[in-house]
Amino acid sequence: MATKKTGGAKKTFEERLQRLEVLGDEIRKSDIPLDDAIKAFEEGIVLARNLEKDLEKIESRIEILMNSDEASSDESPELGLFDEEE
């Protein structure tokens, strides 16, 4: 699910996110030609939308796992992220 075929090669979520960051850096350069900036922007928009869809799928999977039959409905999951005050 976290991979996408591009030009015959699979790219991971992290690789696509890194590419989006590179595109953002390129667009911020003051000496980039307008045509190149527009192309980078278009590619970035497509990447951002696809990454957002992947995040929504991941979030749904996490919700399903957190609400599975194995977890008791009376108990909330203990993640150990924060100390609970009594």
C-alpha positions in Angstrom: 0.0 0.0 0.0 2.8 2.4 0.7 4.4 1.9 -2.7 3.5 3.3 -6.0 4.7 2.4 -9.5 6.4 5.2 -11.3 8.3 4.6 -14.5 8.5 0.9 -13.7 10.1 1.4 -10.2 8.2 1.2 -6.9 8.6 4.2 -4.7 7.9 4.0 -1.0 5.8 6.5 1.0 9.0 7.9 2.4 10.7 8.3 -1.0 7.7 10.2 -2.3 7.6 12.4 0.7 11.2 13.2 0.3 10.6 14.0 -3.4 7.9 16.4 -2.3 10.3 18.1 0.0 12.9 18.5 -2.7 10.3 19.9 -5.1 9.3 22.5 -2.4 12.9 23.5 -2.0 13.3 23.9 -5.8 10.2 26.1 -6.0 11.5 28.4 -3.3 14.7 29.1 -5.2 14.7 32.6 -6.7 16.6 31.7 -9.8 14.3 28.8 -11.0 12.8 29.4 -14.4 9.0 29.9 -14.4 8.4 26.8 -16.5 10.5 24.6 -14.2 8.7 26.0 -11.2 5.3 25.2 -12.7 6.3 21.7 -13.5 7.7 21.2 -10.0 4.5 22.6 -8.6 2.3 20.3 -10.7 4.4 17.3 -9.7 4.2 18.3 -6.1 0.4 18.7 -6.1 0.0 15.2 -7.5 2.4 13.8 -4.9 0.7 15.6 -2.1 -2.7 14.3 -3.1 -1.5 10.8 -3.4 0.3 10.9 -0.1 -2.8 12.3 1.6 -4.8 9.4 0.2 -2.3 7.0 1.5 -2.4 8.6 4.9 -6.2 8.3 5.0 -5.9 4.6 4.2 -3.3 4.1 6.9 -5.5 6.0 9.4 -8.4 3.8 8.5 -6.3 0.7 9.1 -5.2 1.9 12.4 -8.8 2.7 13.5 -9.8 -0.8 12.5 -6.9 -2.3 14.5 -7.7 -0.2 17.5 -11.4 -1.1 17.4 -10.9 -4.8 16.6 -12.6 -7.6 18.5 -9.4 -8.4 20.3 -9.5 -5.1 22.2 -12.0 -5.1 25.0 -14.6 -2.3 24.6 -14.3 -1.6 28.3 -10.6 -1.0 28.2 -8.9 1.8 26.3 -5.6 0.9 24.6 -2.6 1.6 26.7 0.0 3.3 24.4 2.4 4.4 27.1 2.8 7.8 25.5 1.8 9.9 28.5 1.8 9.3 32.2 -1.7 9.1 33.6 -2.6 11.2 36.6 -4.8 9.5 39.1 
